Amino acid sequence: MTNDGKAQNIVSPEMSTDADSLMKSAARAAKKGPPPVHLWNPPFCGDIDMRIARDGAWFYMGTPIGRPAMVKLFSSILKKEGDAYFLVTPVEKVGIIVDDAPFVAVDFTVSGEGEAQEITFATHVGDSVTAGPDHAIRVETGADGEPAPYIHVRAGLEALIDRKSFYRLVELGEEQDGWFGVRSGGAFFPMIDAGQMQG
């Protein structure tokens, strides 16, 4: 913000100085590979008017952030502490709102069979993650009674598996110890009680 309280639009019409500063810091960090967000512990600078909707869309001051490259940069400096989400750089930390999960898994590929099967998900911001012991799949029941499936991406950050991908995932399912679920990376991930599937 400028001294007179007006937003200063440097990089994009929808970005004020606060978001612009974060984006520039993320861009500098990204030049050296994935930003080591887990090593950064700067002072908390307050909340910023940024929100990630359930469908993965990012909003700044109520306006959609329409540039995929910008969203990808912001997502690279996202950090979760407890139930709260922050954008973090080496020198600043600001709180944002996440409606559900910060990412959306929009597709997946399958390789191998049986115990050797691996399911690799792609997120809407370009992450690729193979389900396994360090990247668990879990399913909750949403407020509408519908299943809400997630895949752990990194450092407590999850992706909501979109509906079309979840339907495909169910087609790969099998029953084990009274649960219906999927196998990937040497692990079995229960999704629903097998009795409910039969019902």
N, C-alpha and C positions, 0 to 999 in steps of 0.2 A: 504494500500500500504506500502511497505517497503521503507527504506531510499533511495534505489537505483531506486525506481520507479517501481519495479516489483510487480506483483500481488502475494499476499500470500494466498495460497489455504489451508484453515484450515479444513473446514467442508465438502466441496464438490469441485470437480474439476472446476465447473463453478462459484464458489463464491469467490470473492476477499475479503479482510479484511473489506471493507465498508459494503458489504452485509452480511458478516459473523457476524459482530457486531450487525447489525439490527436483524438478525435471532435469535441470542442468547438472545437479549433483549426481543424479542417477546416470545420466549420459556419460559423465566423466568416469564413474565407477565401472560402467558396463564395458568400457574400452579395454579393461584389464581382465575381462571374464565376468562370471556371475558375481555380483556384489556380495562381499562377506558380511551380510546383514547381521548374522549371529554374533559377530565380533564387535559390533557397534553399540555403544550405550551412551548416546548423547543426552543432554538435558531435555526434558519434556517442554515443548514450546506452546502447548495448547492444542485445541482441536481446529481442524480445517473443515470447511463446508464441502466435503467430498464423500460420495456414497457409491458403494458397489451394489447394484440391484441383484435380485435372485437369478436373473437371466445372464449375469456377467457384465451387464452394461455399467460403465462408470459415468458418474455425474459430478460436475463441479459447479457449485452455486446453483444447483437445479438444472443445469444445462448439460446435455450429453457430451461426453468427450468423444468426438467422432474420429479421431486419428488413431488407428490401431498401433502405430509405432509409439505414440505417447502413452497409451494404455499399457503397452508391454513394458515400457520404461518404469512406469509407476509400480506395476506389479512386481518388478524385480527388486524393489526396495520395501516390499510389504513385510510386516512382522506381526506376529500374534503373541500377546502376553496375557495369560489367563483367557478371559472371554473378550478381550479388547484387541482392536487392530490399529496399527500405526504405520505410517510411512517414515522410514528412518534413513538418515544419511550420517556420515561421520560427525556432523556438527549440529544436527537438529532432528527432532522427533515430534511428529504431529499425529493426533488421533483422527481416525476416519470412521465412518459407519459402514458396516457390511451387513446386508439384509439376511444373508444365509451363509453360503460358502463364498470365498473370494473368487474362485475359479469355476469354470464349467468344463467338464470333459465332454467334448463334442464328437469324438470318434474313438475307435480302438482297433488294433490289429491283434491277431492270434497267431502264435507260432508254437510248434511242438504239439505233443499229445500226451494224455494221461498225466503222470507225475511231472513230466517235462514241459507241460503246457505253460505258456507265458502270455499274459494279456497286457498289452501296452497301450495306454491311453494317451490321447492328444488333447490338450486344453485349448481354450479359445485365445490364450495369450502365448501359445507356442511351446509350452512345456510338454515334455514326453516322459511318462513314468510307467514303469512296469509293476503291476500289482505283485506283492510278495510280502514277506515278513516286515519289511521296513516301509511298505506302502500298502497299507491294509484297505480293503473294501469293507464298508459297513453300510447297513440299511436301517433307517429309522422310519417310523410311520409319521407322515406329516399331519398337520392339523386337519386336513381334508380326508384323512384316512388312507391316502395313497402312499405307497412306498417312496422314500426319499433316499436314494443311494449316493454314497460318497466314496472317493478315493483319496487317500492321503498323498499329498504332493511333496511337501517339504516343511520341516520345522513347525508342525502343527497346522499348516495351511492345507485345506482340503478343496477338492473340486466336486461340485454336484454333477453327477453323471446324468446327462440329458436323457429325455424319455426314449428317443429312438435307440440310443446306445444301450439303455437298460433293457429294452425288449430284446435286443440282440444278445445281451449278456445272459438273460434268462434261458435263451435257447441253448446255451453252453452248460447249463446247470446240471447238477447231479445230486443225489441224496447221500448223506453221510451222517451217521449217528443221530438220526431223527431230524436232520436239518437239510433243507434244499439250499444249495449254494454253488459257488464256482471255485475252480482250482487255478492257481497261478503262482509261478515262482516257488513251487514246493510247498505252498500253504493252501488250506481250504478256508474259504470265506463264507460262513453261513449267511443267508439272506432272509429266509423265512422258515418257520416251522413246517416240516414236511407234511404234517397233518393238515395244516391250513391249505397247502397246495392241493391236497386230495379233496378237501372240502369244496 
